[in-house]
Amino acid sequence: MSSETIEVKNRQEVGTAACRRLRASGYIPANLYGHGEQNQNLSVREDSLRSIIQHGTKVLSLTGDISDTALLREVQWDAFGIDVIHVDLTRVSSSETVEVTLPIELHGEAPGVFEGGQLAVPMHVLTIRCLAASVPEHLTVNLSNLHLGGAIHANEVPLPEGAELVTPGAEVVVHVVKPAGLEAVEDSSGAEPELIRKEKPAGDE
């Protein structure tokens, strides 16, 4: 399990104005819920939280005013996608099955690119269901056998042992396609050239 420790503080004040003041002081409002226990209003340091998000850590060990294990369930960003404005945490145990959405990391070079193709990545995340103790930071896709016209589907992506894919397996994660316009050029190059003849004026023969 990829986990990281983060310190949390109880948060007494709620509401838009209170959350705005909290963020101005370098903290982000958070909510902890789950396991039939009372929801708790917390705050976490913005710099610590940003580091966790960048590392892709999903399971957190909470210390400080709360001692618990939680899943980073949802991150809310501002309208520009730059600053975190709120996070939701869900209590979990290591033996509990959780559903998580994980980023996809591409490894290697696709031979299809050197065969004249372009690499296209329609999907950047996959959703899986697995034990909280087995949640990885990301899912790895190996491109070394991906040739021109080939594709890797969601059900071909390696998962942690015992994990189940939630994303539809037929979804294309990455493929190598012909560059736009290439087929038209190939079709025209194979056509016979048309002979254009200028008619001679009557009486020139």
N, C-alpha and C positions, 0 to 999 in steps of 0.2 A: 504493500500500500504506500502510495506517495502522500505523506501527510506533513503538515508544518504547524508549528506552534504560533499562536497569535494571542496577544493580550487584549482582553475586552473589559469594558467598564459598563456598569449599570447606567442607564439613561433615564432620568426622571422627567425631563421636559419633552413634550411631543408637539407636533404641529409644524406647519411650514416655516414659521419665523424661527422657532427653536432649532429646527434642522439646519436652517441657513446659518445661524450663529455657530452651530456645532461645526459645520464644514469650514467656516471662516477660521476656526481655531485649529484646523488640521486634523479633525476627526470626521468619520463618516458614520451616519446613523445605520443601525442594523437591527434586525428582528430575528430572534431565535424561537423556533416553535417545533412541535412534533412530540411523539411518544406520549400523547395524552396529557402532557404537562402544560402549565400555564405559559403563554407567550411572554417573552421577555424583551424589553427594549434595551438595546446595547449600543455602544459606540466603539469603533476601532480606529487606530491611527491610519491616516490616509496613505502614508508612505509604506507601512507594513502591508496594507491591503493591496496596494498596487504591485508590490513585489510578488505577492502570492498569485495574483492574477497573471502576471507576466510569466511566472514559472508554470502555470497551468495546474497548480495544486487544487484538488477538489475536496479532500478530507482534511479537516482542521482540528487540531487539539487546542481547545480554548482554555486560557489561564487568566488569572486576575480575579475579577469579581465572580466569575463563573468557571467551574471546572467541568468540562464536558467534551464530547467529540461531536463534531457537526459537519454536515455537507454544505459546501458553498453552492446553494441552490440557484440563486438568481442575482445578477449584478445589473443595476440600473445606471445608465449613463445619461449625461446631459444631452441636449438636442444636437450637439456637434460631435458626440461620441468621444469626447476627450476626457472629461472628468467624471469620476464615479460619484453618484449622489445618494445611493442607498444599496444595501445588500440584504438578502434573505438567507438565513442559515437554518438547516434542519437537523435536529438531533438524530444521530445514528449510532449503532453499535457495529463492531467489526464483523459480526456474524449476520448482519442484516443485508438483505438484497435491496439495492437502490437503482434507480434509473438516472443515467447521467448522459449529457451531451458533451462529446470530447472533440478537440481539434484533430485534424488529420495532418500528419507530417510526411512529406514525400522524401524518399531516399533513393539515391542513385540517379542514373541518366537513362532516359528512354531511347532505345536504338531507333525507334520510329522518327525521332527528331532529325537524326543523321540520314534518314531515308527520305527526307524532304517534307516531313510532316510538322504540324504544330501541336504542342502540348496544350490540352484544354482541361480545366479542372472545374467541373460543374458543382461539386460539393466540397466544402471545406470542414464540415463537422459530421459526425455520426452519433446516433443515440444508441446506447447499449444498456442492458440490465445485468448487473453483476453484484457480487458481495462488496460491501463497503471496504473491506480489507484488500480488495483486488483492483480498486479503481486506479487506472494509470493516468499519467499526465496527458498522454495523447495516444493516438493510434497511428501505427507506421504502415505506409504503403511503399512497397519496393517496385521501382520502375524498370529494373534491369531486363525484364522480358517483355516490355511493352513496345510492340512494333507498330508500323504505320497501319492504321485501320483497326488497331486493337483497343480494348477497353478493359478496365478493372472495375468490377461492380461491388456494391456494398457487401454482398455475401462472400466476396473473395478477400476481404480485408481481415488479417489475423486479429483475433480477439483474445483477451486474457482467458485462462483456463476456467471453464464453467460459465463464461459470459454468454449472453444471448443478444442477438442483434434486434433492435427495435425498428430502426430505419428499414424500409422495404428493400429486400435483398437485390432486386432488379435495378435499383438506382445506379446510374453510372457515376463513379467517383472521379475517375480521370481517364482520358483517352487521347489518342494521337490521330488527328484529322488532317486531311489535305488542306492546304491553304486555300482560302476563298479565291475562286476564279481559275484555279489550276485545272479543274476538269474541263472547263470551257475552252481553255487554251489547248489542252490535249485533243479535244474533239475537233477543233478547227484545224489543227496541224495535220490531222489524218485525212482531211477532205481533199478531193481532187481540185486543183485550181481551175477556175472557169475561164475559158478563152474568150477574150473580148475582141471583137473584130469591128473595125470602122468601115462602114459601107462606103464604097467608091461612088462619086457622082456619076449619073448616067452619061455615057458618051466618052468616059475616060479609057475604056477598054480598047 
